[in-house]
C-alpha cells in the first residue's frame, strides 16, 4: 500500500509541483514587465 502512494507521488504529484513552481517563478520574473520603471529597478543599497 505504501509503495503505491509513493509511486503516485513520484509519478503525478512531484512533476505537477515542479511544473507549478516553474510557472510561478516564470510569472514572478515576467511580472516585472508591467511594473512601473521605478519599481522594477533594484533597491538602492546606500
C-alpha positions as CSV (number, residue, x, y, z in Angstrom):
1,X,0.0,0.0,0.0
2,X,2.8,2.4,1.0
3,X,4.7,1.8,-2.2
4,X,1.6,2.6,-4.3
5,X,1.2,6.0,-2.7
6,X,4.9,6.7,-3.1
7,X,4.7,5.7,-6.7
8,X,1.6,8.0,-7.2
9,X,3.6,10.9,-5.5
10,X,6.6,10.4,-7.7
11,X,4.7,10.0,-11.0
12,X,1.9,12.5,-10.5
13,X,2.3,15.0,-7.7
14,X,6.0,15.7,-7.9
15,X,6.1,16.6,-11.6
16,X,3.0,18.7,-11.2
17,X,4.6,20.5,-8.2
18,X,7.8,21.1,-10.3
19,X,5.8,22.5,-13.2
20,X,3.7,24.6,-10.9
21,X,6.8,26.0,-9.2
22,X,8.4,26.8,-12.6
23,X,5.3,28.5,-13.7
24,X,5.1,30.6,-10.6
25,X,8.8,31.6,-10.9
26,X,8.2,32.5,-14.6
27,X,5.2,34.6,-13.6
28,X,7.2,36.4,-10.9
29,X,10.0,37.2,-13.3
30,X,7.8,38.3,-16.1
31,X,5.6,40.4,-13.9
32,X,8.4,43.0,-13.8
33,X,7.4,44.0,-17.3
34,X,4.2,45.5,-16.1
35,X,5.7,47.3,-13.1
36,X,6.4,51.0,-13.3
37,X,10.0,51.7,-14.1
38,X,11.0,52.9,-10.6
39,X,9.6,49.8,-9.0
40,X,11.3,47.4,-11.5
41,X,14.7,48.8,-10.6
42,X,16.8,47.1,-7.9
43,X,16.5,48.6,-4.4
44,X,19.1,51.2,-3.6
45,X,21.9,49.8,-1.4
46,X,23.1,53.0,0.3
